Amino acid sequence: MPDYRLGDVIDDFCVRCKRIMNHSLVSLVNGEPAKVRCRTCHNDHDYRHEQAPPPKADARKQALFDEVLKKVTPDGSGQPEASAGGSQAEAKPAAKGKSKKTST
Protein backbone atom coordinates (compact mmCIF):
# COMPACT_ATOMS: atom_id res chain seq x y z
CA MET A 1 0.00 0.00 0.00
CA PRO A 2 1.41 3.36 -0.93
CA ASP A 3 1.28 6.25 1.51
CA TYR A 4 -1.20 8.76 0.14
CA ARG A 5 -0.93 12.51 0.77
CA LEU A 6 -3.33 15.32 -0.01
CA GLY A 7 -2.78 16.58 -3.56
CA ASP A 8 -1.33 13.30 -4.86
CA VAL A 9 -2.42 12.37 -8.37
CA ILE A 10 -4.26 9.05 -8.75
CA ASP A 11 -6.46 7.51 -11.44
CA ASP A 12 -10.19 7.17 -10.80
CA PHE A 13 -13.46 7.00 -12.70
CA CYS A 14 -14.90 10.51 -13.15
CA VAL A 15 -18.70 10.58 -12.98
CA ARG A 16 -18.89 13.75 -15.09
CA CYS A 17 -16.32 12.79 -17.77
CA LYS A 18 -17.50 9.12 -17.73
CA ARG A 19 -13.88 7.95 -18.05
CA ILE A 20 -10.92 6.98 -15.94
CA MET A 21 -8.99 10.24 -15.57
CA ASN A 22 -6.25 11.78 -13.39
CA HIS A 23 -7.55 12.99 -10.04
CA SER A 24 -6.07 14.89 -7.12
CA LEU A 25 -6.67 13.66 -3.57
CA VAL A 26 -8.90 16.05 -1.66
CA SER A 27 -9.45 14.08 1.56
CA LEU A 28 -8.16 10.94 3.28
CA VAL A 29 -9.83 8.69 5.85
CA ASN A 30 -7.56 6.29 7.77
CA GLY A 31 -4.84 6.79 5.16
CA GLU A 32 -7.16 5.78 2.27
CA PRO A 33 -8.52 8.17 -0.39
CA ALA A 34 -12.04 9.36 0.40
CA LYS A 35 -12.69 12.28 -1.97
CA VAL A 36 -10.95 13.20 -5.20
CA ARG A 37 -11.09 16.07 -7.70
CA CYS A 38 -10.91 15.43 -11.45
CA ARG A 39 -8.00 17.33 -12.97
CA THR A 40 -9.89 17.67 -16.27
CA CYS A 41 -13.37 18.91 -15.28
CA HIS A 42 -12.60 19.89 -11.62
CA ASN A 43 -15.54 17.85 -10.31
CA ASP A 44 -15.26 16.60 -6.69
CA HIS A 45 -16.64 13.13 -5.90
CA ASP A 46 -16.07 10.10 -3.69
CA TYR A 47 -13.15 7.86 -4.59
CA ARG A 48 -14.56 5.00 -6.68
CA HIS A 49 -11.50 2.71 -6.89
CA GLU A 50 -11.50 3.09 -10.70
CA GLN A 51 -14.94 1.37 -10.89
CA ALA A 52 -17.71 2.69 -13.11
CA PRO A 53 -21.13 2.81 -11.41
CA PRO A 54 -23.58 0.13 -12.57
CA PRO A 55 -25.97 1.29 -15.29
CA LYS A 56 -29.35 2.35 -13.93
CA ALA A 57 -31.29 1.80 -17.14
CA ASP A 58 -30.88 -2.00 -17.08
CA ALA A 59 -32.50 -2.33 -13.66
CA ARG A 60 -35.45 -0.19 -14.73
CA LYS A 61 -35.89 -2.14 -17.96
CA GLN A 62 -35.82 -5.46 -16.10
CA ALA A 63 -38.37 -4.21 -13.55
CA LEU A 64 -40.73 -3.06 -16.33
CA PHE A 65 -40.29 -6.34 -18.18
CA ASP A 66 -41.11 -8.31 -15.02
CA GLU A 67 -44.21 -6.17 -14.47
CA VAL A 68 -45.45 -6.89 -18.00
CA LEU A 69 -44.85 -10.61 -17.54
CA LYS A 70 -46.88 -10.60 -14.33
CA LYS A 71 -49.80 -9.04 -16.21
CA VAL A 72 -49.59 -11.69 -18.93
CA THR A 73 -49.16 -14.58 -16.48
CA PRO A 74 -50.59 -13.59 -13.09
CA ASP A 75 -49.19 -16.72 -11.40
CA GLY A 76 -45.62 -15.59 -12.29
CA SER A 77 -44.67 -18.99 -13.79
CA GLY A 78 -43.67 -17.45 -17.11
CA GLN A 79 -45.89 -19.89 -19.05
CA PRO A 80 -49.03 -18.53 -20.74
CA GLU A 81 -52.26 -20.12 -19.58
CA ALA A 82 -53.83 -22.65 -21.99
CA SER A 83 -57.27 -21.64 -23.25
CA ALA A 84 -60.18 -24.07 -23.03
CA GLY A 85 -60.77 -24.05 -26.80
CA GLY A 86 -57.31 -25.34 -27.71
CA SER A 87 -53.82 -24.01 -27.93
CA GLN A 88 -52.85 -20.89 -29.81
CA ALA A 89 -50.48 -22.87 -32.03
CA GLU A 90 -53.42 -24.74 -33.57
CA ALA A 91 -55.24 -21.59 -34.61
CA LYS A 92 -54.29 -20.43 -38.08
CA PRO A 93 -54.77 -16.87 -39.28
CA ALA A 94 -57.10 -16.22 -42.20
CA ALA A 95 -55.36 -16.03 -45.56
CA LYS A 96 -55.02 -12.54 -46.95
CA GLY A 97 -55.39 -11.69 -50.58
CA LYS A 98 -57.80 -12.49 -53.36
CA SER A 99 -59.22 -15.94 -53.75
CA LYS A 100 -59.29 -17.45 -57.21
CA LYS A 101 -62.67 -18.21 -58.66
CA THR A 102 -62.96 -20.98 -61.13
CA SER A 103 -65.63 -20.98 -63.77
CA THR A 104 -67.03 -24.22 -65.15
C-alpha positions as CSV (number, residue, x, y, z in Angstrom):
1,M,0.0,0.0,0.0
2,P,1.4,3.4,-0.9
3,D,1.3,6.2,1.5
4,Y,-1.2,8.8,0.1
5,R,-0.9,12.5,0.8
6,L,-3.3,15.3,0.0
7,G,-2.8,16.6,-3.6
8,D,-1.3,13.3,-4.9
9,V,-2.4,12.4,-8.4
10,I,-4.3,9.0,-8.8
11,D,-6.5,7.5,-11.4
12,D,-10.2,7.2,-10.8
13,F,-13.5,7.0,-12.7
14,C,-14.9,10.5,-13.1
15,V,-18.7,10.6,-13.0
16,R,-18.9,13.7,-15.1
17,C,-16.3,12.8,-17.8
18,K,-17.5,9.1,-17.7
19,R,-13.9,8.0,-18.0
20,I,-10.9,7.0,-15.9
21,M,-9.0,10.2,-15.6
22,N,-6.3,11.8,-13.4
23,H,-7.6,13.0,-10.0
24,S,-6.1,14.9,-7.1
25,L,-6.7,13.7,-3.6
26,V,-8.9,16.0,-1.7
27,S,-9.4,14.1,1.6
28,L,-8.2,10.9,3.3
29,V,-9.8,8.7,5.9
30,N,-7.6,6.3,7.8
31,G,-4.8,6.8,5.2
32,E,-7.2,5.8,2.3
33,P,-8.5,8.2,-0.4
34,A,-12.0,9.4,0.4
35,K,-12.7,12.3,-2.0
36,V,-11.0,13.2,-5.2
37,R,-11.1,16.1,-7.7
38,C,-10.9,15.4,-11.4
39,R,-8.0,17.3,-13.0
40,T,-9.9,17.7,-16.3
41,C,-13.4,18.9,-15.3
42,H,-12.6,19.9,-11.6
43,N,-15.5,17.8,-10.3
44,D,-15.3,16.6,-6.7
45,H,-16.6,13.1,-5.9
46,D,-16.1,10.1,-3.7
47,Y,-13.2,7.9,-4.6
48,R,-14.6,5.0,-6.7
49,H,-11.5,2.7,-6.9
50,E,-11.5,3.1,-10.7
51,Q,-14.9,1.4,-10.9
52,A,-17.7,2.7,-13.1
53,P,-21.1,2.8,-11.4
54,P,-23.6,0.1,-12.6
55,P,-26.0,1.3,-15.3
56,K,-29.3,2.4,-13.9
57,A,-31.3,1.8,-17.1
58,D,-30.9,-2.0,-17.1
59,A,-32.5,-2.3,-13.7
60,R,-35.5,-0.2,-14.7
61,K,-35.9,-2.1,-18.0
62,Q,-35.8,-5.5,-16.1
63,A,-38.4,-4.2,-13.6
64,L,-40.7,-3.1,-16.3
65,F,-40.3,-6.3,-18.2
66,D,-41.1,-8.3,-15.0
67,E,-44.2,-6.2,-14.5
68,V,-45.4,-6.9,-18.0
69,L,-44.8,-10.6,-17.5
70,K,-46.9,-10.6,-14.3
71,K,-49.8,-9.0,-16.2
72,V,-49.6,-11.7,-18.9
73,T,-49.2,-14.6,-16.5
74,P,-50.6,-13.6,-13.1
75,D,-49.2,-16.7,-11.4
76,G,-45.6,-15.6,-12.3
77,S,-44.7,-19.0,-13.8
78,G,-43.7,-17.5,-17.1
79,Q,-45.9,-19.9,-19.0
80,P,-49.0,-18.5,-20.7
81,E,-52.3,-20.1,-19.6
82,A,-53.8,-22.7,-22.0
83,S,-57.3,-21.6,-23.2
84,A,-60.2,-24.1,-23.0
85,G,-60.8,-24.0,-26.8
86,G,-57.3,-25.3,-27.7
87,S,-53.8,-24.0,-27.9
88,Q,-52.8,-20.9,-29.8
89,A,-50.5,-22.9,-32.0
90,E,-53.4,-24.7,-33.6
91,A,-55.2,-21.6,-34.6
92,K,-54.3,-20.4,-38.1
93,P,-54.8,-16.9,-39.3
94,A,-57.1,-16.2,-42.2
95,A,-55.4,-16.0,-45.6
96,K,-55.0,-12.5,-47.0
97,G,-55.4,-11.7,-50.6
98,K,-57.8,-12.5,-53.4
99,S,-59.2,-15.9,-53.8
100,K,-59.3,-17.4,-57.2
101,K,-62.7,-18.2,-58.7
102,T,-63.0,-21.0,-61.1
103,S,-65.6,-21.0,-63.8
104,T,-67.0,-24.2,-65.1
